Amino acid sequence: MKNGADKSRLKYWFEWLDGLVGDQATLDNNDPNYGRARRLFEEIGGYLDAA
């Protein structure tokens, strides 16, 4: 993202992460990867909002 990631690719990953940690989350928040996925989801979301 910091080096100019393709917006369409970021949208793909945002939607994929939304399935893990968004409203229809399939990843349990007790999972050690939940925090990482949530932070990445929020970072990509912020980037897409700003673009």
Predicted model as a PDB file, atoms N, CA, C, CB and O in Angstrom, pLDDT in the B-factor column:
MODEL        1                                                                  
ATOM      1  N   MET A   1       0.819  -1.186   0.000  1.00 60.00           N  
ATOM      2  CA  MET A   1       0.000   0.000   0.000  1.00 60.00           C  
ATOM      3  C   MET A   1       0.865   1.253   0.000  1.00 60.00           C  
ATOM      4  CB  MET A   1      -0.933  -0.004   1.196  1.00 60.00           C  
ATOM      5  O   MET A   1       0.564   2.225  -0.694  1.00 60.00           O  
ATOM      6  N   LYS A   2       1.910   1.227   0.759  1.00 61.00           N  
ATOM      7  CA  LYS A   2       2.753   2.410   0.873  1.00 61.00           C  
ATOM      8  C   LYS A   2       3.491   2.712  -0.422  1.00 61.00           C  
ATOM      9  CB  LYS A   2       3.747   2.233   1.999  1.00 61.00           C  
ATOM     10  O   LYS A   2       3.912   3.846  -0.652  1.00 61.00           O  
ATOM     11  N   ASN A   3       3.648   1.710  -1.259  1.00 64.00           N  
ATOM     12  CA  ASN A   3       4.341   1.897  -2.529  1.00 64.00           C  
ATOM     13  C   ASN A   3       3.374   2.043  -3.694  1.00 64.00           C  
ATOM     14  CB  ASN A   3       5.277   0.739  -2.785  1.00 64.00           C  
ATOM     15  O   ASN A   3       3.769   1.858  -4.845  1.00 64.00           O  
ATOM     16  N   GLY A   4       2.126   2.367  -3.422  1.00 67.00           N  
ATOM     17  CA  GLY A   4       1.158   2.597  -4.486  1.00 67.00           C  
ATOM     18  C   GLY A   4       0.480   1.327  -4.975  1.00 67.00           C  
ATOM     19  O   GLY A   4       0.536   1.016  -6.164  1.00 67.00           O  
ATOM     20  N   ALA A   5      -0.147   0.604  -4.093  1.00 75.00           N  
ATOM     21  CA  ALA A   5      -0.850  -0.632  -4.458  1.00 75.00           C  
ATOM     22  C   ALA A   5      -2.037  -0.324  -5.367  1.00 75.00           C  
ATOM     23  CB  ALA A   5      -1.328  -1.381  -3.191  1.00 75.00           C  
ATOM     24  O   ALA A   5      -2.629   0.753  -5.294  1.00 75.00           O  
ATOM     25  N   ASP A   6      -2.366  -1.270  -6.209  1.00 84.00           N  
ATOM     26  CA  ASP A   6      -3.500  -1.148  -7.122  1.00 84.00           C  
ATOM     27  C   ASP A   6      -4.801  -1.143  -6.327  1.00 84.00           C  
ATOM     28  CB  ASP A   6      -3.499  -2.300  -8.161  1.00 84.00           C  
ATOM     29  O   ASP A   6      -5.039  -2.035  -5.512  1.00 84.00           O  
ATOM     30  N   LYS A   7      -5.641  -0.140  -6.564  1.00 87.00           N  
ATOM     31  CA  LYS A   7      -6.882   0.024  -5.799  1.00 87.00           C  
ATOM     32  C   LYS A   7      -7.813  -1.179  -5.946  1.00 87.00           C  
ATOM     33  CB  LYS A   7      -7.606   1.289  -6.245  1.00 87.00           C  
ATOM     34  O   LYS A   7      -8.444  -1.590  -4.972  1.00 87.00           O  
ATOM     35  N   SER A   8      -7.908  -1.749  -7.149  1.00 89.00           N  
ATOM     36  CA  SER A   8      -8.791  -2.899  -7.338  1.00 89.00           C  
ATOM     37  C   SER A   8      -8.300  -4.098  -6.530  1.00 89.00           C  
ATOM     38  CB  SER A   8      -8.885  -3.266  -8.829  1.00 89.00           C  
ATOM     39  O   SER A   8      -9.106  -4.872  -6.014  1.00 89.00           O  
ATOM     40  N   ARG A   9      -7.003  -4.252  -6.420  1.00 90.00           N  
ATOM     41  CA  ARG A   9      -6.440  -5.353  -5.624  1.00 90.00           C  
ATOM     42  C   ARG A   9      -6.713  -5.134  -4.137  1.00 90.00           C  
ATOM     43  CB  ARG A   9      -4.916  -5.483  -5.873  1.00 90.00           C  
ATOM     44  O   ARG A   9      -7.018  -6.077  -3.408  1.00 90.00           O  
ATOM     45  N   LEU A  10      -6.602  -3.890  -3.700  1.00 92.00           N  
ATOM     46  CA  LEU A  10      -6.892  -3.584  -2.300  1.00 92.00           C  
ATOM     47  C   LEU A  10      -8.361  -3.835  -1.988  1.00 92.00           C  
ATOM     48  CB  LEU A  10      -6.524  -2.130  -1.978  1.00 92.00           C  
ATOM     49  O   LEU A  10      -8.688  -4.306  -0.899  1.00 92.00           O  
ATOM     50  N   LYS A  11      -9.254  -3.526  -2.932  1.00 94.00           N  
ATOM     51  CA  LYS A  11     -10.679  -3.797  -2.721  1.00 94.00           C  
ATOM     52  C   LYS A  11     -10.921  -5.295  -2.558  1.00 94.00           C  
ATOM     53  CB  LYS A  11     -11.516  -3.247  -3.895  1.00 94.00           C  
ATOM     54  O   LYS A  11     -11.727  -5.717  -1.729  1.00 94.00           O  
ATOM     55  N   TYR A  12     -10.211  -6.098  -3.362  1.00 94.00           N  
ATOM     56  CA  TYR A  12     -10.332  -7.558  -3.251  1.00 94.00           C  
ATOM     57  C   TYR A  12      -9.941  -8.006  -1.847  1.00 94.00           C  
ATOM     58  CB  TYR A  12      -9.447  -8.269  -4.310  1.00 94.00           C  
ATOM     59  O   TYR A  12     -10.677  -8.764  -1.215  1.00 94.00           O  
ATOM     60  N   TRP A  13      -8.797  -7.549  -1.355  1.00 92.00           N  
ATOM     61  CA  TRP A  13      -8.327  -7.962  -0.026  1.00 92.00           C  
ATOM     62  C   TRP A  13      -9.212  -7.402   1.073  1.00 92.00           C  
ATOM     63  CB  TRP A  13      -6.883  -7.512   0.193  1.00 92.00           C  
ATOM     64  O   TRP A  13      -9.415  -8.054   2.097  1.00 92.00           O  
ATOM     65  N   PHE A  14      -9.746  -6.189   0.872  1.00 94.00           N  
ATOM     66  CA  PHE A  14     -10.651  -5.608   1.853  1.00 94.00           C  
ATOM     67  C   PHE A  14     -11.900  -6.477   1.998  1.00 94.00           C  
ATOM     68  CB  PHE A  14     -11.036  -4.169   1.450  1.00 94.00           C  
ATOM     69  O   PHE A  14     -12.345  -6.751   3.113  1.00 94.00           O  
ATOM     70  N   GLU A  15     -12.459  -6.906   0.876  1.00 93.00           N  
ATOM     71  CA  GLU A  15     -13.646  -7.764   0.914  1.00 93.00           C  
ATOM     72  C   GLU A  15     -13.330  -9.114   1.544  1.00 93.00           C  
ATOM     73  CB  GLU A  15     -14.207  -7.964  -0.498  1.00 93.00           C  
ATOM     74  O   GLU A  15     -14.143  -9.657   2.292  1.00 93.00           O  
ATOM     75  N   TRP A  16     -12.159  -9.655   1.248  1.00 92.00           N  
ATOM     76  CA  TRP A  16     -11.750 -10.947   1.820  1.00 92.00           C  
ATOM     77  C   TRP A  16     -11.595 -10.821   3.340  1.00 92.00           C  
ATOM     78  CB  TRP A  16     -10.416 -11.438   1.176  1.00 92.00           C  
ATOM     79  O   TRP A  16     -12.069 -11.669   4.096  1.00 92.00           O  
ATOM     80  N   LEU A  17     -10.932  -9.761   3.769  1.00 92.00           N  
ATOM     81  CA  LEU A  17     -10.760  -9.542   5.209  1.00 92.00           C  
ATOM     82  C   LEU A  17     -12.086  -9.250   5.892  1.00 92.00           C  
ATOM     83  CB  LEU A  17      -9.788  -8.395   5.460  1.00 92.00           C  
ATOM     84  O   LEU A  17     -12.278  -9.607   7.054  1.00 92.00           O  
ATOM     85  N   ASP A  18     -13.006  -8.602   5.177  1.00 91.00           N  
ATOM     86  CA  ASP A  18     -14.328  -8.334   5.732  1.00 91.00           C  
ATOM     87  C   ASP A  18     -15.025  -9.644   6.102  1.00 91.00           C  
ATOM     88  CB  ASP A  18     -15.185  -7.532   4.729  1.00 91.00           C  
ATOM     89  O   ASP A  18     -15.749  -9.706   7.097  1.00 91.00           O  
ATOM     90  N   GLY A  19     -14.811 -10.676   5.314  1.00 88.00           N  
ATOM     91  CA  GLY A  19     -15.377 -11.984   5.623  1.00 88.00           C  
ATOM     92  C   GLY A  19     -14.773 -12.610   6.867  1.00 88.00           C  
ATOM     93  O   GLY A  19     -15.402 -13.440   7.523  1.00 88.00           O  
ATOM     94  N   LEU A  20     -13.556 -12.209   7.187  1.00 86.00           N  
ATOM     95  CA  LEU A  20     -12.890 -12.748   8.385  1.00 86.00           C  
ATOM     96  C   LEU A  20     -13.208 -11.960   9.644  1.00 86.00           C  
ATOM     97  CB  LEU A  20     -11.395 -12.772   8.179  1.00 86.00           C  
ATOM     98  O   LEU A  20     -13.454 -12.541  10.701  1.00 86.00           O  
ATOM     99  N   VAL A  21     -13.203 -10.640   9.533  1.00 90.00           N  
ATOM    100  CA  VAL A  21     -13.312  -9.814  10.738  1.00 90.00           C  
ATOM    101  C   VAL A  21     -14.409  -8.761  10.666  1.00 90.00           C  
ATOM    102  CB  VAL A  21     -12.007  -9.140  11.000  1.00 90.00           C  
ATOM    103  O   VAL A  21     -14.569  -7.995  11.615  1.00 90.00           O  
ATOM    104  N   GLY A  22     -15.157  -8.694   9.596  1.00 83.00           N  
ATOM    105  CA  GLY A  22     -16.220  -7.694   9.444  1.00 83.00           C  
ATOM    106  C   GLY A  22     -17.515  -8.121  10.107  1.00 83.00           C  
ATOM    107  O   GLY A  22     -17.508  -8.896  11.063  1.00 83.00           O  
ATOM    108  N   ASP A  23     -18.618  -7.615   9.600  1.00 80.00           N  
ATOM    109  CA  ASP A  23     -19.934  -7.899  10.181  1.00 80.00           C  
ATOM    110  C   ASP A  23     -20.290  -9.382  10.167  1.00 80.00           C  
ATOM    111  CB  ASP A  23     -20.994  -7.127   9.439  1.00 80.00           C  
ATOM    112  O   ASP A  23     -20.925  -9.875  11.099  1.00 80.00           O  
ATOM    113  N   GLN A  24     -19.894 -10.083   9.137  1.00 77.00           N  
ATOM    114  CA  GLN A  24     -20.177 -11.520   9.014  1.00 77.00           C  
ATOM    115  C   GLN A  24     -18.927 -12.342   9.350  1.00 77.00           C  
ATOM    116  CB  GLN A  24     -20.674 -11.857   7.581  1.00 77.00           C  
ATOM    117  O   GLN A  24     -18.628 -13.323   8.669  1.00 77.00           O  
ATOM    118  N   ALA A  25     -18.217 -11.953  10.372  1.00 78.00           N  
ATOM    119  CA  ALA A  25     -16.920 -12.537  10.715  1.00 78.00           C  
ATOM    120  C   ALA A  25     -16.956 -14.052  10.871  1.00 78.00           C  
ATOM    121  CB  ALA A  25     -16.413 -11.924  11.984  1.00 78.00           C  
ATOM    122  O   ALA A  25     -17.840 -14.612  11.520  1.00 78.00           O  
ATOM    123  N   THR A  26     -15.972 -14.696  10.257  1.00 78.00           N  
ATOM    124  CA  THR A  26     -15.800 -16.137  10.418  1.00 78.00           C  
ATOM    125  C   THR A  26     -14.609 -16.444  11.321  1.00 78.00           C  
ATOM    126  CB  THR A  26     -15.618 -16.812   9.052  1.00 78.00           C  
ATOM    127  O   THR A  26     -14.435 -17.583  11.756  1.00 78.00           O  
ATOM    128  N   LEU A  27     -13.794 -15.438  11.602  1.00 76.00           N  
ATOM    129  CA  LEU A  27     -12.615 -15.620  12.444  1.00 76.00           C  
ATOM    130  C   LEU A  27     -12.968 -15.213  13.864  1.00 76.00           C  
ATOM    131  CB  LEU A  27     -11.403 -14.795  11.912  1.00 76.00           C  
ATOM    132  O   LEU A  27     -13.440 -14.100  14.096  1.00 76.00           O  
ATOM    133  N   ASP A  28     -12.742 -16.104  14.807  1.00 77.00           N  
ATOM    134  CA  ASP A  28     -13.033 -15.856  16.220  1.00 77.00           C  
ATOM    135  C   ASP A  28     -12.045 -14.829  16.774  1.00 77.00           C  
ATOM    136  CB  ASP A  28     -12.967 -17.177  17.040  1.00 77.00           C  
ATOM    137  O   ASP A  28     -10.852 -14.897  16.478  1.00 77.00           O  
ATOM    138  N   ASN A  29     -12.531 -13.886  17.570  1.00 77.00           N  
ATOM    139  CA  ASN A  29     -11.619 -12.867  18.095  1.00 77.00           C  
ATOM    140  C   ASN A  29     -10.640 -13.421  19.125  1.00 77.00           C  
ATOM    141  CB  ASN A  29     -12.411 -11.741  18.712  1.00 77.00           C  
ATOM    142  O   ASN A  29      -9.764 -12.690  19.587  1.00 77.00           O  
ATOM    143  N   ASN A  30     -10.766 -14.674  19.490  1.00 83.00           N  
ATOM    144  CA  ASN A  30      -9.767 -15.327  20.349  1.00 83.00           C  
ATOM    145  C   ASN A  30      -8.616 -15.892  19.533  1.00 83.00           C  
ATOM    146  CB  ASN A  30     -10.414 -16.443  21.169  1.00 83.00           C  
ATOM    147  O   ASN A  30      -7.599 -16.302  20.091  1.00 83.00           O  
ATOM    148  N   ASP A  31      -8.770 -15.914  18.214  1.00 80.00           N  
ATOM    149  CA  ASP A  31      -7.721 -16.399  17.319  1.00 80.00           C  
ATOM    150  C   ASP A  31      -6.561 -15.398  17.323  1.00 80.00           C  
ATOM    151  CB  ASP A  31      -8.272 -16.610  15.869  1.00 80.00           C  
ATOM    152  O   ASP A  31      -6.797 -14.193  17.239  1.00 80.00           O  
ATOM    153  N   PRO A  32      -5.318 -15.870  17.417  1.00 83.00           N  
ATOM    154  CA  PRO A  32      -4.176 -14.947  17.449  1.00 83.00           C  
ATOM    155  C   PRO A  32      -4.046 -14.105  16.180  1.00 83.00           C  
ATOM    156  CB  PRO A  32      -2.899 -15.724  17.663  1.00 83.00           C  
ATOM    157  O   PRO A  32      -3.425 -13.043  16.214  1.00 83.00           O  
ATOM    158  N   ASN A  33      -4.609 -14.549  15.083  1.00 85.00           N  
ATOM    159  CA  ASN A  33      -4.525 -13.791  13.833  1.00 85.00           C  
ATOM    160  C   ASN A  33      -5.617 -12.738  13.708  1.00 85.00           C  
ATOM    161  CB  ASN A  33      -4.599 -14.732  12.657  1.00 85.00           C  
ATOM    162  O   ASN A  33      -5.569 -11.911  12.798  1.00 85.00           O  
ATOM    163  N   TYR A  34      -6.599 -12.752  14.601  1.00 87.00           N  
ATOM    164  CA  TYR A  34      -7.706 -11.812  14.514  1.00 87.00           C  
ATOM    165  C   TYR A  34      -7.219 -10.364  14.589  1.00 87.00           C  
ATOM    166  CB  TYR A  34      -8.712 -12.085  15.626  1.00 87.00           C  
ATOM    167  O   TYR A  34      -7.627  -9.534  13.777  1.00 87.00           O  
ATOM    168  N   GLY A  35      -6.366 -10.059  15.539  1.00 88.00           N  
ATOM    169  CA  GLY A  35      -5.879  -8.689  15.711  1.00 88.00           C  
ATOM    170  C   GLY A  35      -5.143  -8.189  14.487  1.00 88.00           C  
ATOM    171  O   GLY A  35      -5.349  -7.053  14.058  1.00 88.00           O  
ATOM    172  N   ARG A  36      -4.288  -9.025  13.921  1.00 91.00           N  
ATOM    173  CA  ARG A  36      -3.549  -8.642  12.712  1.00 91.00           C  
ATOM    174  C   ARG A  36      -4.493  -8.397  11.556  1.00 91.00           C  
ATOM    175  CB  ARG A  36      -2.532  -9.720  12.335  1.00 91.00           C  
ATOM    176  O   ARG A  36      -4.370  -7.404  10.839  1.00 91.00           O  
ATOM    177  N   ALA A  37      -5.441  -9.310  11.375  1.00 91.00           N  
ATOM    178  CA  ALA A  37      -6.397  -9.182  10.276  1.00 91.00           C  
ATOM    179  C   ALA A  37      -7.265  -7.943  10.464  1.00 91.00           C  
ATOM    180  CB  ALA A  37      -7.278 -10.440  10.176  1.00 91.00           C  
ATOM    181  O   ALA A  37      -7.562  -7.244   9.495  1.00 91.00           O  
ATOM    182  N   ARG A  38      -7.669  -7.668  11.683  1.00 91.00           N  
ATOM    183  CA  ARG A  38      -8.514  -6.496  11.950  1.00 91.00           C  
ATOM    184  C   ARG A  38      -7.765  -5.201  11.658  1.00 91.00           C  
ATOM    185  CB  ARG A  38      -8.998  -6.503  13.410  1.00 91.00           C  
ATOM    186  O   ARG A  38      -8.318  -4.284  11.052  1.00 91.00           O  
ATOM    187  N   ARG A  39      -6.506  -5.126  12.089  1.00 93.00           N  
ATOM    188  CA  ARG A  39      -5.711  -3.923  11.833  1.00 93.00           C  
ATOM    189  C   ARG A  39      -5.496  -3.716  10.335  1.00 93.00           C  
ATOM    190  CB  ARG A  39      -4.358  -4.014  12.552  1.00 93.00           C  
ATOM    191  O   ARG A  39      -5.590  -2.589   9.849  1.00 93.00           O  
ATOM    192  N   LEU A  40      -5.210  -4.779   9.608  1.00 93.00           N  
ATOM    193  CA  LEU A  40      -5.021  -4.673   8.166  1.00 93.00           C  
ATOM    194  C   LEU A  40      -6.325  -4.270   7.488  1.00 93.00           C  
ATOM    195  CB  LEU A  40      -4.505  -6.000   7.589  1.00 93.00           C  
ATOM    196  O   LEU A  40      -6.320  -3.447   6.572  1.00 93.00           O  
ATOM    197  N   PHE A  41      -7.444  -4.847   7.933  1.00 93.00           N  
ATOM    198  CA  PHE A  41      -8.762  -4.501   7.414  1.00 93.00           C  
ATOM    199  C   PHE A  41      -9.024  -2.999   7.588  1.00 93.00           C  
ATOM    200  CB  PHE A  41      -9.859  -5.329   8.125  1.00 93.00           C  
ATOM    201  O   PHE A  41      -9.481  -2.333   6.659  1.00 93.00           O  
ATOM    202  N   GLU A  42      -8.736  -2.479   8.768  1.00 94.00           N  
ATOM    203  CA  GLU A  42      -8.958  -1.062   9.039  1.00 94.00           C  
ATOM    204  C   GLU A  42      -8.002  -0.180   8.246  1.00 94.00           C  
ATOM    205  CB  GLU A  42      -8.807  -0.782  10.525  1.00 94.00           C  
ATOM    206  O   GLU A  42      -8.397   0.884   7.769  1.00 94.00           O  
ATOM    207  N   GLU A  43      -6.749  -0.608   8.100  1.00 93.00           N  
ATOM    208  CA  GLU A  43      -5.776   0.175   7.343  1.00 93.00           C  
ATOM    209  C   GLU A  43      -6.150   0.246   5.865  1.00 93.00           C  
ATOM    210  CB  GLU A  43      -4.379  -0.421   7.500  1.00 93.00           C  
ATOM    211  O   GLU A  43      -6.088   1.317   5.261  1.00 93.00           O  
ATOM    212  N   ILE A  44      -6.535  -0.876   5.285  1.00 93.00           N  
ATOM    213  CA  ILE A  44      -6.957  -0.881   3.884  1.00 93.00           C  
ATOM    214  C   ILE A  44      -8.221  -0.059   3.712  1.00 93.00           C  
ATOM    215  CB  ILE A  44      -7.185  -2.319   3.386  1.00 93.00           C  
ATOM    216  O   ILE A  44      -8.344   0.707   2.756  1.00 93.00           O  
ATOM    217  N   GLY A  45      -9.158  -0.215   4.634  1.00 93.00           N  
ATOM    218  CA  GLY A  45     -10.393   0.567   4.578  1.00 93.00           C  
ATOM    219  C   GLY A  45     -10.122   2.063   4.608  1.00 93.00           C  
ATOM    220  O   GLY A  45     -10.740   2.823   3.864  1.00 93.00           O  
ATOM    221  N   GLY A  46      -9.214   2.483   5.453  1.00 92.00           N  
ATOM    222  CA  GLY A  46      -8.852   3.895   5.530  1.00 92.00           C  
ATOM    223  C   GLY A  46      -8.206   4.375   4.242  1.00 92.00           C  
ATOM    224  O   GLY A  46      -8.467   5.486   3.781  1.00 92.00           O  
ATOM    225  N   TYR A  47      -7.366   3.537   3.669  1.00 90.00           N  
ATOM    226  CA  TYR A  47      -6.719   3.891   2.407  1.00 90.00           C  
ATOM    227  C   TYR A  47      -7.747   4.028   1.291  1.00 90.00           C  
ATOM    228  CB  TYR A  47      -5.665   2.841   2.029  1.00 90.00           C  
ATOM    229  O   TYR A  47      -7.682   4.963   0.494  1.00 90.00           O  
ATOM    230  N   LEU A  48      -8.687   3.106   1.234  1.00 91.00           N  
ATOM    231  CA  LEU A  48      -9.727   3.148   0.195  1.00 91.00           C  
ATOM    232  C   LEU A  48     -10.655   4.340   0.383  1.00 91.00           C  
ATOM    233  CB  LEU A  48     -10.543   1.850   0.203  1.00 91.00           C  
ATOM    234  O   LEU A  48     -11.101   4.935  -0.598  1.00 91.00           O  
ATOM    235  N   ASP A  49     -10.953   4.698   1.633  1.00 88.00           N  
ATOM    236  CA  ASP A  49     -11.787   5.875   1.903  1.00 88.00           C  
ATOM    237  C   ASP A  49     -11.108   7.163   1.460  1.00 88.00           C  
ATOM    238  CB  ASP A  49     -12.121   5.956   3.387  1.00 88.00           C  
ATOM    239  O   ASP A  49     -11.755   8.087   0.965  1.00 88.00           O  
ATOM    240  N   ALA A  50      -9.784   7.209   1.647  1.00 81.00           N  
ATOM    241  CA  ALA A  50      -9.034   8.411   1.304  1.00 81.00           C  
ATOM    242  C   ALA A  50      -8.807   8.545  -0.205  1.00 81.00           C  
ATOM    243  CB  ALA A  50      -7.700   8.408   2.027  1.00 81.00           C  
ATOM    244  O   ALA A  50      -8.576   9.642  -0.712  1.00 81.00           O  
ATOM    245  N   ALA A  51      -8.875   7.419  -0.909  1.00 68.00           N  
ATOM    246  CA  ALA A  51      -8.575   7.448  -2.354  1.00 68.00           C  
ATOM    247  C   ALA A  51      -9.735   7.952  -3.170  1.00 68.00           C  
ATOM    248  CB  ALA A  51      -8.187   6.072  -2.841  1.00 68.00           C  
ATOM    249  O   ALA A  51      -9.639   8.034  -4.395  1.00 68.00           O  
TER     250      ALA A  51                                                      
ENDMDL                                                                          
END                                                                             
